Amino acid sequence: MFIRPLFRLVPDGTRIAFMRGRYLGLIVSALLSSLSVGLFFYPGLNLGIDFRGGIVIEAKTPGPADFAAIRAALAAEHLPAAGVQRFGGPDDVLIRLEAAGDEKATDAAADRVREALARAIPGTKVLKVDAVGSSVSAELFHKGMLALGISLLMILAYIWFRFEWEFAVGAVVTLLLDITKTIGFLAVTRFEFDLVMVAAILTILGYSTNDKVVVYDRVRENLRKYRTMPLRELIDLSINETLNRTLGTSMTVFLAALPLALFGGASLSGFAWTMLFGIVVGTSSSIFIAAPILLFLGEHRLRRDAARPKPAKTPVA
């Protein structure tokens, strides 16, 4: 027995001609990605402690924080603070210091900050201390970039194995455009780019890949089902047939991440906002980027039967 859903995000049987906007979609995507690449170089990413090295200390003072006293205490210890700021409530303090050399020197500097805070504002509680030396931060950065590169290669191999090469090239190019836009988003919002953000980008890659595989799989099914339908019409049909699933999945993940962005605090909000941005970009790119690239690459190869004239019927005597 077929059970009808309570509601649908889009009505059944839609016939939206998405490929009419293929040129506009590609041009807008290329412009945004080019702008994002420029933002990567200037002003650049706000590298977190994982990649820049240094010390981040979260502390809670007995009353409203006296930032002047904290800066004076750090200066007395010959610890030039890269940043002393409030986060959360008026008694929450975030202290950032540049890397003090090797790991031993960095750990020693963290201990001196604890002692300086205890003397300047008695009763201050140190909630969290993150200390990363310069050599460790450089290694983490290289490994994070290596993880992104390997993930793209594995996605390329998977889609190439499952589909034809036109699908694989279209998916990987689209994913690269998605990544550049996410980097531009991080450069504009100034969220810290650390290992958590690398995890967010990898999650976006996985989600976006799944979304494109759903559309591509329907395209492949329809290529067998409608052997003479022009590829442009076939891609439009495939997108319309999977539109409810695509939007439903995106809406579910979006609503799950939204509370983390609004109420997750400083440690989770950057990750959640990046995920929300990636969901929107990944969903739209499956329709307006990956599908047009597939159309351009496969129009004369995947649809040879459509371009080939049908043989004339022999009249029956």
C-alpha positions in Angstrom: 0.0 0.0 0.0 1.3 3.4 -1.0 1.5 5.9 1.9 1.2 9.5 0.8 3.4 12.0 2.7 1.7 14.7 4.8 3.3 17.5 2.7 5.8 18.1 0.0 8.3 20.9 -0.4 7.5 21.1 -4.1 4.4 19.6 -5.9 4.6 16.4 -7.8 5.2 16.6 -11.5 7.1 19.8 -11.7 8.7 20.7 -15.0 11.1 23.5 -14.2 13.5 24.2 -17.0 16.7 24.5 -14.8 19.0 24.2 -17.8 17.8 27.5 -19.2 19.8 29.2 -16.5 22.9 27.1 -17.0 25.1 30.0 -18.3 24.0 32.3 -15.5 24.7 29.7 -12.9 28.2 28.9 -14.1 29.1 32.6 -14.5 27.9 33.6 -11.0 29.7 30.6 -9.5 32.9 31.4 -11.3 32.8 35.0 -10.2 32.1 34.0 -6.5 34.9 31.5 -6.6 37.3 33.9 -8.1 36.4 36.5 -5.5 36.9 33.8 -2.8 40.3 33.0 -4.1 41.2 36.7 -3.8 39.9 36.8 -0.3 42.1 33.8 0.6 45.2 35.8 -0.2 43.8 39.1 1.2 42.8 39.5 4.0 43.4 35.8 4.3 42.0 33.3 6.7 41.8 33.9 10.4 44.1 30.9 11.4 43.3 29.4 14.7 45.8 28.1 17.3 45.9 24.7 15.6 47.6 26.2 12.5 49.2 29.4 13.8 50.5 28.1 17.1 50.3 29.9 20.4 48.2 29.8 23.5 44.4 30.3 24.0 43.2 30.6 27.6 39.6 30.7 28.7 39.1 32.1 32.2 36.2 33.3 34.4 36.7 36.2 36.9 34.9 36.6 40.2 33.1 39.7 38.9 33.1 41.7 35.6 36.5 41.3 34.0 39.0 44.2 34.4 40.8 44.0 31.0 43.3 46.7 31.9 44.5 44.8 34.9 44.8 41.6 32.9 46.9 43.3 30.2 49.1 45.0 32.8 49.7 41.6 34.5 50.7 40.0 31.2 53.0 42.9 30.4 54.6 42.5 33.8 55.4 38.9 32.9 56.8 40.0 29.5 54.0 38.2 27.7 52.7 40.5 24.9 49.1 39.4 24.5 47.9 39.1 20.9 44.4 39.6 22.2 42.4 39.9 25.4 38.7 39.9 24.9 35.4 39.1 26.4 33.3 36.1 25.2 30.0 35.0 26.6 29.2 36.8 29.9 31.0 39.9 31.4 33.1 37.6 33.6 34.3 35.4 30.7 37.8 36.3 29.3 39.6 34.9 26.3 43.4 35.4 26.1 45.4 34.7 23.0 49.2 34.7 22.9 51.5 34.1 20.0 53.7 30.9 20.0 56.6 31.2 22.4 58.9 28.9 20.4 59.1 25.2 20.9 56.5 23.2 22.9 58.3 23.5 26.2 58.5 27.3 26.0 54.8 27.4 25.0 53.8 25.3 28.0 56.0 27.5 30.3 54.3 30.6 29.0 50.9 29.1 29.7 51.9 28.5 33.3 53.1 32.1 33.6 49.7 33.3 32.3 47.9 31.3 35.0 50.1 32.8 37.7 49.7 36.3 36.4 45.9 36.0 36.4 45.9 34.6 39.9 47.9 37.6 41.2 46.0 40.3 39.2 42.5 39.1 39.9 42.4 36.6 42.9 39.7 34.0 42.5 40.0 33.8 38.7 39.3 30.3 37.4 41.1 29.0 34.3 38.6 27.0 32.4 40.6 25.9 29.4 44.2 26.1 28.1 45.2 25.2 24.6 48.9 25.5 23.8 50.3 24.5 20.4 54.0 25.0 19.4 55.0 26.4 16.0 56.3 23.1 14.7 53.2 21.2 15.7 50.9 23.9 14.1 52.8 23.7 10.8 52.5 19.9 10.8 48.8 20.1 11.5 48.3 22.6 8.7 50.0 20.4 6.2 48.1 17.3 7.3 44.8 19.2 7.2 45.4 20.3 3.6 46.6 16.7 2.7 43.3 15.4 4.1 41.3 17.7 1.8 43.4 16.8 -1.2 43.1 13.0 -0.6 39.3 13.3 0.0 38.9 15.0 -3.4 40.9 12.3 -5.1 38.9 9.5 -3.5 35.6 11.2 -4.5 36.9 11.5 -8.1 37.9 7.8 -8.1 34.5 6.7 -6.6 32.4 8.7 -9.1 34.6 7.7 -12.0 34.2 4.0 -11.0 30.4 4.3 -10.5 29.6 6.6 -13.5 31.2 7.7 -16.8 34.1 10.2 -16.7 31.8 13.1 -17.6 30.0 12.6 -14.3 33.3 12.4 -12.3 34.8 15.6 -13.8 31.5 17.5 -13.3 31.3 16.5 -9.7 34.9 17.2 -8.8 34.9 20.6 -10.5 31.7 21.5 -8.7 33.2 20.4 -5.4 36.2 22.5 -5.9 33.9 25.5 -6.6 32.0 24.7 -3.4 35.3 24.6 -1.4 36.5 27.9 -2.7 33.2 29.6 -1.8 33.4 28.1 1.7 36.9 29.5 2.0 35.6 32.9 0.9 32.9 32.7 3.5 35.4 32.0 6.2 37.6 34.9 5.1 34.6 37.3 5.2 33.2 36.1 8.5 36.6 35.8 10.2 35.7 32.5 11.9 38.8 30.8 13.1 40.2 28.3 10.6 41.3 25.4 12.6 41.0 21.6 12.6 37.3 21.9 13.4 36.8 23.9 10.2 38.7 21.3 8.3 36.2 18.8 9.6 33.4 21.1 8.6 34.7 21.3 5.0 35.1 17.5 4.8 31.6 17.1 6.1 30.4 19.6 3.4 32.3 17.6 0.8 30.6 14.4 1.8 27.1 15.9 1.9 27.6 17.7 -1.4 28.9 14.5 -3.0 25.9 12.5 -1.8 23.6 15.2 -3.2 25.2 15.1 -6.6 25.2 11.3 -6.7 21.5 11.3 -6.2 20.9 13.6 -9.2 23.5 11.8 -11.3 22.0 8.4 -10.5 18.6 9.5 -11.8 20.2 10.9 -14.9 21.8 7.6 -15.6 18.5 5.7 -15.1 16.7 8.1 -17.4 19.5 7.7 -20.0 18.5 4.0 -20.3 14.8 4.7 -20.0 14.5 7.6 -22.6 17.0 6.7 -25.2 16.1 9.4 -27.7 15.3 12.3 -25.3 17.7 15.2 -25.7 20.2 15.4 -22.9 19.1 18.9 -21.9 15.5 17.8 -21.4 16.6 14.6 -19.7 18.7 16.5 -17.1 15.8 18.8 -16.4 13.5 15.8 -15.9 16.0 14.1 -13.6 16.4 17.2 -11.4 12.6 17.7 -11.1 12.2 14.0 -10.2 14.7 14.2 -7.4 13.9 17.8 -6.3 11.7 16.7 -3.3 14.4 14.4 -2.0 17.2 17.0 -2.5 15.3 19.8 -0.8 14.0 17.5 2.0 17.4 16.2 2.9 18.9 19.7 2.8 16.1 21.1 5.0 16.6 18.3 7.5 20.3 18.9 7.9 19.8 22.7 7.8 17.3 22.6 10.7 19.5 20.2 12.7 22.5 22.6 12.4 20.6 25.8 12.9 20.3 25.5 16.8 24.0 24.9 17.0 24.7 28.1 15.1 22.3 30.1 17.2 22.9 28.7 20.7 26.1 26.6 20.4 28.4 29.2 21.9 31.8 30.2 20.7 33.1 26.7 20.3 30.4 25.4 18.0 28.9 28.5 16.3 31.7 28.8 13.6 31.4 25.1 12.7 27.6 25.3 12.5 27.4 28.5 10.4 30.0 27.0 8.0 27.8 23.9 7.8 24.7 26.0 7.0 26.6 27.9 4.3 27.9 24.6 2.8 24.4 23.0 2.8 23.0 25.9 0.8 26.0 26.0 -1.6 26.1 22.2 -2.0 22.4 21.9 -2.8 22.3 24.8 -5.3 25.5 23.6 -7.0 24.0 20.2 -7.7 21.4 21.9 -9.8 23.0 24.9 -11.3 26.7 23.8 -11.6 27.1 20.0 -11.7 24.2 19.5 -14.0 25.2 22.1 -16.6 28.8 20.8 -16.6 27.5 17.3 -17.3 25.4 18.8 -20.1 28.4 20.5 -21.8 30.7 17.5 -21.4 28.2 14.8 -22.4 25.9 16.4 -24.9 27.5 14.7 -27.9 28.7 11.5 -26.2 25.9 10.5 -23.8 23.2 11.3 -26.3 24.4 9.9 -29.6 21.2 8.1 -30.0 19.2 11.4 -29.8 21.4 13.0 -32.5 21.3 10.0 -34.8 18.3 10.2 -37.3 15.8 7.4 -36.9 15.7 4.9 -39.7 12.7 5.3 -42.1 10.0 2.7 -41.8 9.7 0.3 -44.7 6.2 0.5 -46.1 4.2 -2.7 -46.0 3.1 -3.9 -49.4 
